[in-house]
Amino acid sequence: MDPGNTTHLTVVDPNGMMVSMTNTITSFWGGTKSEVVGGFFLNNQLSRFKTIDSPANQPEPGRKSVTWSNPTLVLDQQGRAVLGLGSPGGQQIPNILSSVLVPALLQNADLQEAVDSPRYHLQGGVLAIEGAASPELRRTAADQGWKIRETERADGIFGSVQALKIDYDTGTVTGATDTRRDGGHVVRNVPTQ
């Protein structure tokens, strides 16, 4: 897969200060032209005004078009950041992130296990899945009237979650690498306070 045009990073400092940031330019270089003005890449973000036709997504001075970018921080009961994550993936970003948050936070899955879990997306009667559909899944989809779209991780349609987790009891930071796209993590276990 060619490199994408959306980047996510999560950073933690030695005191537990966490930043989760997603940046996108939609179509790299602004679509088919390679334009740079004043040191900035032009993009085609304005095209999103026509992508979703709703009163809340109409071009007006000062208005931004719809975005699905969702850099996320999870806080503990003391208000400390314990998990930071985000992903490229366009309109699937909320689904991508929930597919990691649910197992990591509600099912006690290891962060890497949650990131590695197979992803899916149901829209317009089409269930996109990673890999081959089992006979049971095919029967369930047929019963619901859904079509199945089998994808490979290399297709990159299910994002690339970049996540860091702080364990204040042990004073450690752990990360997870999503192999669906280029990315990775580096942790220098500096105790958090």
C-alpha positions in Angstrom: 0.0 0.0 0.0 1.2 3.5 -0.8 1.8 5.8 2.2 -1.3 7.7 3.2 -2.1 11.3 3.8 -3.2 11.2 7.5 -0.9 10.9 10.4 -1.6 10.1 14.0 0.8 10.3 16.9 0.5 9.9 20.6 3.2 11.2 23.0 3.7 10.9 26.8 6.3 12.8 28.8 7.9 11.6 32.0 5.2 13.3 34.1 2.3 11.5 32.4 1.3 14.5 30.2 -0.2 12.9 27.1 -0.9 14.3 23.7 -3.0 12.6 21.0 -2.9 14.3 17.6 -4.3 13.4 14.2 -3.4 15.5 11.1 -4.7 15.1 7.6 -4.5 16.9 4.3 -7.2 14.6 2.7 -5.7 13.9 -0.8 -2.0 14.4 -0.7 -0.8 17.4 -2.7 -4.3 18.6 -3.1 -5.4 15.8 -5.4 -3.8 15.5 -8.8 -1.6 18.6 -8.6 1.5 19.0 -6.5 1.0 22.4 -5.1 3.0 24.1 -2.3 2.3 27.7 -1.3 4.4 29.5 1.3 5.8 26.2 2.5 2.4 24.5 3.0 1.0 21.6 1.0 -2.4 22.4 -0.5 -5.1 19.9 0.0 -8.6 19.1 -1.2 -10.3 19.3 2.2 -13.0 21.5 0.8 -14.3 18.6 -1.3 -15.8 17.2 1.9 -18.5 19.9 1.8 -20.1 18.1 -1.1 -19.3 14.6 0.3 -21.9 14.9 3.1 -25.0 17.0 2.1 -26.4 18.3 5.4 -27.2 21.8 6.7 -24.3 21.5 9.2 -21.9 20.8 6.4 -22.4 23.7 4.0 -19.6 26.1 3.0 -19.7 29.4 4.8 -17.1 31.9 6.0 -15.2 30.5 9.0 -16.8 27.0 8.8 -14.8 23.8 8.6 -16.0 20.8 6.7 -16.9 17.6 8.4 -14.1 15.5 9.7 -13.9 12.1 11.3 -10.4 12.7 12.9 -10.8 11.7 16.5 -7.6 11.8 18.5 -8.6 10.2 21.8 -7.5 10.4 25.5 -8.9 8.1 28.1 -8.7 9.5 31.7 -8.8 7.6 35.0 -11.0 8.6 37.9 -8.2 11.0 39.1 -8.3 12.8 35.7 -4.9 11.4 34.6 -4.4 10.3 31.0 -4.1 6.5 30.9 -4.6 5.8 27.2 -4.0 7.8 24.1 -4.8 6.6 20.6 -5.9 7.6 17.1 -5.9 6.5 13.5 -6.2 7.5 9.9 -9.2 6.0 8.1 -11.6 8.6 7.1 -15.2 8.0 8.0 -14.3 4.7 9.6 -12.1 6.3 12.3 -14.8 6.1 15.1 -15.4 2.4 14.3 -11.7 1.7 14.1 -11.1 3.3 17.5 -14.0 1.6 19.2 -12.7 -1.7 17.9 -9.6 -1.1 20.1 -11.2 0.7 23.0 -13.8 -1.9 23.8 -11.4 -4.9 24.1 -8.7 -2.8 25.8 -11.0 -1.1 28.4 -14.0 -3.3 28.8 -12.6 -6.8 28.1 -9.2 -6.5 29.7 -7.4 -7.3 26.5 -3.7 -6.5 26.2 -3.2 -3.2 24.2 -1.3 -5.0 21.4 -4.0 -7.7 21.3 -6.7 -5.1 21.0 -4.9 -3.3 18.2 -4.3 -6.6 16.3 -7.9 -7.8 16.6 -9.7 -8.2 13.2 -11.8 -5.2 12.2 -15.0 -4.9 10.4 -17.3 -2.1 9.1 -21.0 -2.4 8.1 -22.4 0.3 5.8 -25.1 0.2 3.2 -25.7 -3.5 3.6 -22.0 -4.4 2.9 -19.9 -5.9 5.7 -16.2 -5.3 5.1 -14.0 -7.7 7.0 -10.3 -8.5 7.2 -9.5 -11.8 5.7 -11.8 -14.6 4.7 -15.3 -14.9 6.0 -16.1 -18.1 7.9 -19.1 -20.2 6.9 -20.9 -19.1 10.1 -20.3 -15.4 9.2 -21.5 -16.0 5.7 -24.7 -17.5 7.0 -25.3 -14.7 9.5 -24.6 -12.1 6.8 -27.0 -13.8 4.4 -29.7 -14.0 7.1 -29.3 -10.2 7.6 -29.3 -9.5 3.8 -25.7 -8.2 4.0 -23.0 -8.7 1.3 -19.5 -9.5 2.5 -16.4 -7.6 1.2 -13.3 -9.5 2.1 -10.2 -7.3 2.5 -6.5 -7.8 3.2 -4.6 -5.8 5.8 -2.5 -4.4 3.0 -5.7 -2.7 1.6 -5.3 -0.3 4.5 -9.1 0.4 4.9 -9.1 -0.2 8.6 -6.6 2.5 9.6 -3.5 2.2 11.7 -4.0 2.8 15.4 -1.2 4.3 17.3 -1.6 4.0 21.0 0.2 4.4 24.3 -1.0 3.3 27.7 0.3 4.5 31.1 0.3 2.2 34.2 0.7 4.5 37.1 1.0 1.6 39.6 4.2 0.3 37.9 5.3 3.7 36.4 5.5 2.3 32.9 4.3 3.2 29.5 3.4 0.5 26.9 2.6 0.9 23.2 1.1 -1.1 20.4 2.2 -1.2 16.8 -0.5 -1.6 14.2 0.9 -3.3 11.1 -2.0 -2.4 8.8 0.0 0.7 7.6 3.4 2.1 8.2 3.8 3.1 11.9 5.3 2.0 15.1 6.0 3.0 18.7 9.0 3.8 20.8 8.9 3.6 24.6 11.7 4.7 26.9 10.3 3.6 30.2 10.7 6.8 32.2 8.7 6.5 35.4 5.5 8.5 35.3 4.4 10.3 38.4 
